[in-house]
Amino acid sequence: MNSKAGEPGANAPMAPEGEGRVNTVPLGIEPVPPSAPTVPAAPAPGGGQPPAAAPPLAEGQVRIRLFGRTDVGRIREHNEDNFLVADLSQGARGLMENIRTHIVGQNGTLFAVCDGMGGAAAGEVASKLAVDIIYEQMQAGGPPRNRDDFARRLVRAVEVAGMRIFAEAKLDRNRRGMGTTATAAALVDDHLFLAQVGDSRGYLLRGDQLQLVTRDQSLVNQLIEAGQLTEEEAENFEHSNIILQALGTADSVQVDLTYVKVRAGDTLLLCSDGLSGMVRAEELRQALLAHPEPIDVCKVLTDRANDAGGHDNITVIVVKFDGPRPPSPEDDPVKYTKYVFQTEDTTQYPPMDTQPAPARPPSVAPGAQSDATRATPPGAPGNHRLAATQVGGNHAELIAQLQGSSDEAGAVAAAPGATANPRPHSEVELRAAGVPSSASASPWLWVAALLAIGLLVVGVYALVGGKLPP
């Protein structure tokens, strides 16, 4: 089996907000004193190396332990996933020892999983561009002024990545339509922000409860929220391959920004759908509880996804938090929670792109395969998870697909940038929404158009006909 173990990523020590300390900037981002060097422990009796003894934390500090892994799976010919772990305070990314265990500094810590699409090498190019650009954008500018500044940087980093990937695709015909999902998480003091585009996922384990803290931007999730599909029906839904937006397939995206207040003992899991589509949430929870070391969890989960068929590339990041304080009954429950900005954005941003905005890619004719797909190998076993992932962007194509084969769900896919609201599905609603439908081209419209053209020709002749030479 072909596989890639840890890809570049990074984490950053940063200064958390201390309990009971006087804040010197809005929302309390303070520098953290340097920690004492870690003292290596003696080898374990069995020959293994136990975790090094960790120095005590100052009040409000957060120490993290992490690992990331990506694997090509058992069906795909190459890996289009990429991930990132970065310590923004050190200005470093990757899986070096000083990043795998560190105290979060005042610039924050960054994690991201990106699942590329586009076939050939295009998906890998898109996901690699995404992690590089997100890191570059988050690294620029020095320490954040406050939480809002940090959260806005994260959203903007994802937006800039989408715009640049879109522009890059226009420069190379072979990469037209390439794109990538992006689930990026960034930690500052005790606030973990998550920026979501697509259907990679973020989970948080607190105690023995695992909660999904992102929301899939996919057609199947939209239908579940609209009450048109149950969770059980969704597992075998024919069009579960359709996502509503991705970085690079349009010149702009709508980033879903959520947050969680982390507590000592929490564990973050970020993954591509190559894991979440093959391993149930309960199995994810059990693996996180059974294995205290992130490196072990990553290996176990990757192996389970492969054992279940390995139908897609598999990428996972596991982050364990020590500090700032243990959970308490007063804490808000862990759940999907939108972040509301507390301050106005007064930042003077540089232009997102110095190049002129390239034209949108040509629409795909109904029945043709979209460029924005992950290639499915010929002869692959029949499973809906193997269907090429497609970004919903061509109304006519999606309506033909969904009305033709899924009338029982009454499903209509949204365009890129659509929010997760139920979409119109009747002919009247489709026309009201400006979406072409099979009943919208009435013969009377053609008659009226021909009459108008005839009257125009007669009028022109009446005006100039007398002046024409005999």
C-alpha distance (Angstrom), angle and dihedral (degrees) to the residues before:
residue distance angle dihedral
M1 . . .
N2 3.77 . .
S3 3.77 114.1 .
K4 3.77 143.6 162.5
A5 3.75 116.6 -147.5
G6 3.82 121.4 -159.0
E7 3.80 115.7 -3.3
P8 3.80 122.8 -160.6
G9 3.74 114.7 -68.4
A10 3.73 137.9 139.5
N11 3.75 150.8 -147.1
A12 3.71 132.5 -160.3
P13 3.78 136.7 -146.2
M14 3.77 109.8 -129.3
A15 3.72 141.2 171.9
P16 3.80 114.3 -95.2
E17 3.74 125.4 -157.2
G18 3.78 110.3 -95.3
E19 3.76 122.0 -136.1
G20 3.80 111.7 -112.7
R21 3.81 94.9 7.0
V22 3.79 124.9 127.4
N23 3.79 109.9 -106.2
T24 3.79 114.5 -130.6
V25 3.81 95.6 -171.9
P26 3.81 132.1 31.4
L27 3.81 113.5 -67.6
G28 3.79 91.8 5.0
I29 3.79 115.2 -87.0
E30 3.81 106.2 168.0
P31 3.79 133.0 173.8
V32 3.79 115.9 -100.5
P33 3.78 122.7 -134.4
P34 3.80 113.0 -114.1
S35 3.76 113.8 -93.3
A36 3.78 124.2 -122.3
P37 3.78 115.8 -98.3
T38 3.76 116.3 -90.1
V39 3.81 114.5 -106.2
P40 3.81 113.2 -140.0
A41 3.79 114.2 -121.9
A42 3.78 125.3 -133.6
P43 3.80 117.1 -89.4
A44 3.78 115.9 -88.1
P45 3.81 118.1 -106.1
G46 3.81 91.8 -108.0
G47 3.79 92.5 57.2
G48 3.83 95.4 -100.5
Q49 3.79 123.4 122.8
P50 3.84 112.4 -116.0
P51 3.79 120.1 -144.2
A52 3.80 112.5 -79.3
A53 3.78 116.8 -103.8
A54 3.80 107.4 -94.1
P55 3.82 120.7 -135.2
P56 3.80 116.5 -119.6
L57 3.81 117.6 -89.5
A58 3.77 124.8 -119.8
E59 3.79 117.0 -124.3
G60 3.82 111.1 -69.4
Q61 3.81 95.8 10.0
V62 3.81 121.9 132.5
R63 3.78 123.2 -150.3
I64 3.79 118.6 -165.4
R65 3.80 134.8 -163.3
L66 3.78 116.6 -163.9
F67 3.75 148.3 163.9
G68 3.80 135.6 -177.8
R69 3.79 133.8 -160.4
T70 3.79 137.2 179.8
D71 3.81 127.3 -167.1
V72 3.80 132.1 -174.1
G73 3.83 92.6 -133.8
R74 3.79 125.7 -142.1
I75 3.80 102.5 -72.6
R76 3.80 109.5 38.1
E77 3.77 120.1 81.9
H78 3.80 95.1 -143.2
N79 3.79 139.1 13.7
E80 3.82 117.3 -103.0
D81 3.83 94.6 174.5
N82 3.80 125.6 99.3
F83 3.78 133.2 179.3
L84 3.77 138.5 -165.9
V85 3.79 135.3 -153.4
A86 3.81 114.9 177.1
D87 3.79 139.7 173.7
L88 3.79 101.0 -146.7
S89 3.82 92.7 -170.0
Q90 3.80 92.1 56.8
G91 3.80 90.9 38.5
A92 3.79 88.7 -129.1
R93 3.78 137.1 125.8
G94 3.79 133.5 -172.1
L95 3.77 138.6 61.1
M96 3.79 99.0 -65.6
E97 3.78 116.5 142.2
N98 3.82 93.9 -106.7
I99 3.82 88.9 58.6
R100 3.80 98.9 38.9
T101 3.83 87.9 62.5
H102 3.80 119.1 23.6
I103 3.78 146.1 128.7
V104 3.78 113.0 -105.3
G105 3.79 110.2 -109.7
Q106 3.79 133.0 -154.0
N107 3.82 94.6 -86.0
G108 3.79 92.9 56.8
T109 3.78 138.2 -127.8
L110 3.80 126.2 -86.9
F111 3.82 135.1 -155.7
A112 3.81 129.3 173.8
V113 3.80 140.5 173.5
C114 3.80 118.5 -161.5
D115 3.82 123.8 -174.2
G116 3.81 110.5 -161.5
M117 3.78 128.3 -148.4
G118 3.77 135.0 -174.9
G119 3.79 105.7 89.4
A120 3.80 129.4 -108.5
A121 3.81 108.1 34.4
A122 3.82 95.2 -33.9
G123 3.80 96.8 92.1
E124 3.77 92.0 50.8
V125 3.81 90.1 48.5
A126 3.82 91.9 51.0
S127 3.81 95.2 48.6
K128 3.82 92.1 45.2
L129 3.81 91.2 49.9
A130 3.81 89.3 49.3
V131 3.82 96.5 54.5
D132 3.82 91.9 42.6
I133 3.81 94.4 49.4
I134 3.80 94.8 43.5
Y135 3.81 90.0 51.7
E136 3.82 92.2 45.6
Q137 3.81 92.3 50.3
M138 3.82 94.6 45.8
Q139 3.79 92.3 46.3
A140 3.82 93.8 54.0
G141 3.77 122.4 86.5
G142 3.79 104.8 33.9
P143 3.81 126.2 -110.6
P144 3.82 115.2 -5.1
R145 3.80 117.0 -107.8
N146 3.80 93.1 -135.2
R147 3.80 142.1 -26.6
D148 3.78 93.3 -76.8
D149 3.80 90.9 54.1
F150 3.81 90.0 50.1
A151 3.82 93.0 47.8
R152 3.81 92.2 47.7
R153 3.79 90.1 51.1
L154 3.78 89.8 54.5
V155 3.81 93.6 49.9
R156 3.78 92.0 45.7
A157 3.82 91.8 47.7
V158 3.80 89.8 56.9
E159 3.82 92.0 45.3
V160 3.81 92.4 50.3
A161 3.81 90.2 48.6
G162 3.80 90.0 54.3
M163 3.79 93.6 49.0
R164 3.81 94.2 47.6
I165 3.80 93.6 47.4
F166 3.80 89.1 50.4
A167 3.82 90.7 50.7
E168 3.82 91.5 46.4
A169 3.79 91.0 52.6
K170 3.81 90.5 55.6
L171 3.80 91.2 56.5
D172 3.81 94.3 57.9
R173 3.79 119.9 45.8
N174 3.80 91.0 -157.7
R175 3.79 89.6 61.9
R176 3.79 98.6 47.6
G177 3.78 109.9 139.6
M178 3.79 96.2 14.5
G179 3.77 114.5 150.1
T180 3.76 145.4 153.0
T181 3.77 141.0 -147.9
A182 3.80 116.7 -120.8
T183 3.77 129.7 -157.6
A184 3.81 107.0 174.9
A185 3.80 124.4 178.9
A186 3.80 123.8 -169.4
L187 3.82 126.8 -175.5
V188 3.80 125.7 -151.3
D189 3.85 119.8 167.6
D190 3.84 102.6 -36.8
H191 3.82 96.1 -31.3
L192 3.79 117.6 103.2
F193 3.81 110.2 -166.7
L194 3.81 121.2 -161.6
A195 3.80 123.3 -160.9
Q196 3.80 113.6 -165.0
V197 3.80 134.2 -164.6
G198 3.80 116.8 160.2
D199 3.80 129.4 -7.5
S200 3.80 108.3 -52.2
R201 3.79 107.8 117.9
G202 3.80 146.6 -132.6
Y203 3.83 122.6 -154.4
L204 3.81 130.2 -179.4
L205 3.80 123.4 -154.4
R206 3.81 115.6 -155.4
G207 3.76 116.9 174.1
D208 3.78 103.8 -34.1
Q209 3.81 95.7 -33.1
L210 3.81 122.4 100.2
Q211 3.80 116.3 -160.0
L212 3.80 130.5 -173.5
V213 3.82 105.8 -127.8
T214 3.81 98.0 -178.8
R215 3.79 129.9 61.3
D216 3.80 121.8 -131.8
Q217 3.79 112.4 -120.0
S218 3.78 91.5 -145.4
L219 3.77 137.6 122.8
V220 3.79 93.3 -118.0
N221 3.83 92.3 53.0
Q222 3.80 90.4 48.6
L223 3.80 90.3 53.5
I224 3.81 91.4 48.4
E225 3.81 91.1 51.9
A226 3.81 90.0 47.5
G227 3.81 89.9 53.9
Q228 3.82 93.0 -116.5
L229 3.81 95.0 114.8
T230 3.78 133.6 33.4
E231 3.80 122.7 -138.8
E232 3.81 88.9 -107.3
E233 3.80 93.6 50.2
A234 3.80 90.6 47.1
E235 3.80 91.8 62.9
N236 3.81 90.6 68.5
F237 3.80 99.1 28.2
E238 3.79 109.8 141.4
H239 3.82 95.7 -137.7
S240 3.80 99.6 44.1
N241 3.81 87.4 120.4
I242 3.83 93.0 73.4
I243 3.81 117.6 98.9
L244 3.79 122.0 -173.7
Q245 3.79 99.6 -133.1
A246 3.79 142.8 -2.7
L247 3.78 136.9 -177.0
G248 3.79 111.7 -87.9
T249 3.80 101.4 17.5
A250 3.83 92.9 92.1
D251 3.80 133.9 19.9
S252 3.81 92.5 -106.9
V253 3.79 140.0 24.7
Q254 3.78 136.6 -163.1
V255 3.80 107.4 -123.3
D256 3.80 116.2 -148.8
L257 3.83 106.6 -140.5
T258 3.80 119.4 -163.0
Y259 3.81 134.9 158.0
V260 3.80 145.2 -156.8
K261 3.81 129.3 -162.6
V262 3.79 103.5 -128.9
R263 3.79 123.2 -140.6
A264 3.79 134.4 -166.6
G265 3.80 109.6 -75.2
D266 3.83 95.8 25.3
T267 3.81 119.4 134.6
L268 3.81 125.5 -154.3
L269 3.81 120.6 -152.3
L270 3.81 120.2 -168.7
C271 3.80 117.9 -178.9
S272 3.78 145.6 160.1
D273 3.80 120.1 -118.0
G274 3.79 88.3 -99.7
L275 3.81 84.1 80.1
S276 3.82 103.9 29.5
G277 3.81 90.9 45.7
M278 3.79 93.6 53.5
V279 3.82 104.5 33.2
R280 3.81 121.3 53.3
A281 3.80 121.2 -126.4
E282 3.80 91.6 -110.9
E283 3.80 90.9 57.1
L284 3.80 89.6 48.8
R285 3.80 89.6 52.6
Q286 3.79 93.7 48.8
A287 3.81 92.7 49.6
L288 3.81 91.9 50.1
L289 3.81 90.9 50.0
A290 3.80 95.1 44.4
H291 3.82 98.6 50.0
P292 3.81 119.7 50.8
E293 3.82 95.8 -171.6
P294 3.84 118.2 77.3
I295 3.82 92.3 -142.6
D296 3.82 90.3 57.7
V297 3.81 93.2 47.5
C298 3.81 91.5 51.1
K299 3.80 92.0 52.0
V300 3.81 94.6 45.2
L301 3.81 93.6 49.3
T302 3.80 93.7 45.5
D303 3.80 90.0 50.9
R304 3.82 91.7 49.0
A305 3.80 92.4 51.9
N306 3.80 89.7 50.2
D307 3.80 91.8 46.7
A308 3.82 88.2 53.0
G309 3.80 89.6 56.5
G310 3.80 105.5 -74.9
H311 3.81 89.8 -126.0
D312 3.80 94.4 166.4
N313 3.78 140.7 19.8
I314 3.80 110.6 -71.1
T315 3.80 123.5 -142.4
V316 3.80 128.0 171.5
I317 3.82 137.5 171.0
V318 3.82 120.5 -168.8
V319 3.83 120.3 -166.9
K320 3.81 124.6 -177.8
F321 3.82 119.7 -161.6
D322 3.80 127.5 -146.7
G323 3.79 108.4 -169.6
P324 2.93 164.2 -30.4
R325 3.82 87.2 139.4
P326 3.80 138.5 -43.4
P327 3.81 120.3 -88.6
S328 3.80 117.0 -86.8
P329 3.83 134.7 -167.9
E330 3.83 88.7 -106.0
D331 3.82 92.3 63.1
D332 3.78 119.3 105.4
P333 3.81 112.7 -107.7
V334 3.80 117.0 -96.8
K335 3.80 107.1 -103.2
Y336 3.79 144.1 123.0
T337 3.82 102.1 -61.2
K338 3.80 126.8 174.4
Y339 3.79 115.4 -133.5
V340 3.81 116.1 -123.5
F341 3.79 115.2 -156.8
Q342 3.81 114.8 -125.5
T343 3.81 97.9 -162.5
E344 3.79 137.5 43.3
D345 3.78 118.8 -101.4
T346 3.80 107.9 -112.3
T347 3.82 96.2 161.3
Q348 3.81 116.6 130.4
Y349 3.78 99.8 -136.4
P350 3.80 121.3 -160.1
P351 3.81 115.2 -123.2
M352 3.78 111.5 -74.4
D353 3.78 93.1 -132.7
T354 3.79 132.5 12.6
Q355 3.81 93.1 -157.3
P356 3.81 122.9 81.8
A357 3.77 112.4 -96.0
P358 3.80 107.4 -92.9
A359 3.78 121.6 -130.8
R360 3.77 119.5 -90.9
P361 3.80 116.6 -98.2
P362 3.81 115.8 -94.9
S363 3.78 115.3 -90.3
V364 3.77 118.0 -102.8
A365 3.77 117.5 -114.6
P366 3.83 115.4 -118.4
G367 3.77 110.4 -85.7
A368 3.81 94.5 20.6
Q369 3.78 120.4 112.8
S370 3.78 114.1 -105.8
D371 3.79 119.0 -117.4
A372 3.79 88.2 -131.0
T373 3.78 95.2 75.7
R374 3.73 139.5 112.6
A375 3.78 108.1 -119.9
T376 3.78 115.5 -109.7
P377 3.80 114.7 -150.7
P378 3.81 117.0 -119.2
G379 3.78 114.7 -99.7
A380 3.80 94.3 19.2
P381 3.81 115.0 159.9
G382 3.78 115.9 -91.5
N383 3.79 108.1 -94.7
H384 3.78 128.0 132.4
R385 3.80 89.8 -129.9
L386 3.79 88.4 64.9
A387 3.79 94.2 60.0
A388 3.80 111.7 111.4
T389 3.78 110.4 -96.3
Q390 3.78 109.6 -114.4
V391 3.78 130.4 -166.6
G392 3.79 111.8 -132.5
G393 3.78 104.8 -122.3
N394 3.80 109.4 122.3
H395 3.79 109.0 72.8
A396 3.79 96.2 -165.3
E397 3.78 93.0 50.3
L398 3.78 94.6 47.8
I399 3.78 94.2 44.8
A400 3.81 90.7 50.6
Q401 3.79 90.8 49.6
L402 3.79 97.6 44.4
Q403 3.79 100.5 38.0
G404 3.78 91.3 43.2
S405 3.79 98.0 51.0
S406 3.80 107.8 14.8
D407 3.81 106.2 42.3
E408 3.78 89.4 137.0
A409 3.80 89.2 67.1
G410 3.81 95.4 44.0
A411 3.78 86.8 -140.9
V412 3.78 129.4 174.0
A413 3.79 120.8 174.4
A414 3.78 123.0 -130.4
A415 3.79 127.0 -124.1
P416 3.82 121.7 -109.2
G417 3.78 110.3 -70.5
A418 3.80 93.8 28.1
T419 3.77 116.9 141.9
A420 3.77 121.7 -124.1
N421 3.80 96.8 -92.3
P422 3.82 125.5 126.9
R423 3.81 108.8 -86.6
P424 3.85 124.6 -134.9
H425 3.78 112.7 -94.5
S426 3.82 108.0 174.1
E427 3.82 122.2 86.8
V428 3.83 90.9 -114.8
E429 3.81 92.0 50.0
L430 3.79 91.8 46.2
R431 3.81 92.1 54.3
A432 3.81 91.3 44.6
A433 3.81 88.8 53.1
G434 3.79 91.7 51.2
V435 3.79 93.7 -112.8
P436 3.81 117.7 141.1
S437 3.79 113.3 -116.4
S438 3.77 137.9 178.9
A439 3.81 93.3 -102.0
S440 3.79 98.2 44.1
A441 3.83 97.8 84.6
S442 3.82 100.1 78.0
P443 3.89 117.9 -173.4
W444 3.83 88.6 -130.9
L445 3.79 89.3 64.5
W446 3.80 89.7 58.7
V447 3.82 91.4 48.6
A448 3.79 91.2 50.7
A449 3.80 91.2 47.8
L450 3.83 92.3 51.5
L451 3.82 92.0 48.3
A452 3.79 90.8 50.7
I453 3.79 91.7 50.7
G454 3.85 90.7 48.9
L455 3.79 92.7 51.1
L456 3.79 90.2 48.8
V457 3.83 91.7 53.0
V458 3.85 92.3 48.4
G459 3.79 91.2 49.6
V460 3.77 93.6 50.6
Y461 3.82 91.4 48.4
A462 3.82 91.2 50.1
L463 3.78 91.2 53.6
V464 3.78 99.2 46.9
G465 3.80 104.5 19.4
G466 3.81 95.9 89.8
K467 3.79 91.6 54.8
L468 3.79 95.9 55.6
P469 3.87 116.2 107.3
P470 3.82 116.1 -105.9
